[in-house]
């Protein structure tokens, strides 16, 4: 069962953020969970807000964006996706 969508505000708590990163799709789990553990604390507050927004997106969109099937239409989210892909070694 997929976690309920949460607001960006609710995801400010790192425990909730970690839970929201458990996507239920292995391809997304191996990107989100290590990123939160390894890089989230190093982000600026603005980058953290963008990441929290990204986490609220639907799994099919996230999968398409991360796998390169579609381009993310929002520049900030697209930049975060590129940054995450550069940080997490799959």
N, C-alpha and C positions, 0 to 999 in steps of 0.2 A: 504494500500500500504506500502511495506517495505521501510525503508530508504535506500538510495544508499550506497554501500560499500565505506568506507572512508579509507584513508591511516592512518597508525599509527601516522605519523607526524601531520596530520590535527586534530587528536583527542587529541592533547596536550591541546587545549583550552577546559576547563571543560564544557562549554555550548554545544560545539559540541559533546563532549564525552557523556553527558547526553542524547542528541538527538539520538546518535548512540545506546544507551542502550535501547531505545524503540524498541523492537524487533518485536512486532506484534503477539507474542505468549505469552499468559498469563503466562505459566510456566517459560519462560525466563524473562519476565518483572518483575515478583516478586522476581527474583534473582538479576538481574543487577541493576535495579533502586535503590532499597534500599542499595545495596552495594556501589554504587557511593556516595549516600548521607551520609552513615554512616561510611565508612571505607577507601574510596579512598584517602583522604587527608593524612591519616596516613601511607600510603605505601611509601617504599623507591622509588627512581627514577627508579631503575631496576625493581621493582615490578610493578610500574605504566606502564612501557614500555611493560611488559608481559601482563598486563591487556588490554592495548590498542591493542596489537596483538590479544588477545582473542576476543575482540569485533569485529574484522574484519573477524572472521570466519563465515561460513555459518550457518544459523539457524538449519538445520537438524543435522549438526554435533554437534553444541552446545547442542541441545536437547538430543541427544543420550549420550553425555558425562555427562551432568548434571543429567540425569535420571538414569545413570548407565547401559544403554543398550550397550554401547561400551566404551572402554578405549581410552582416548586421547593418540595418539602416541608420542606427544611431552612432555617430562618431565616437562619443565617449565610451559607449559599451564596446564598440569595435576595438578601440584602443586598449581597453582592459582585457579583452579576449586575446589580442596579440601579445600583451604583456604576460598574461597567464601562460600561454603556450610557450613563451620564451623561458619562463621560470620552471615549469614543471616538465620533467623528463618522463615521457610515457614509454 
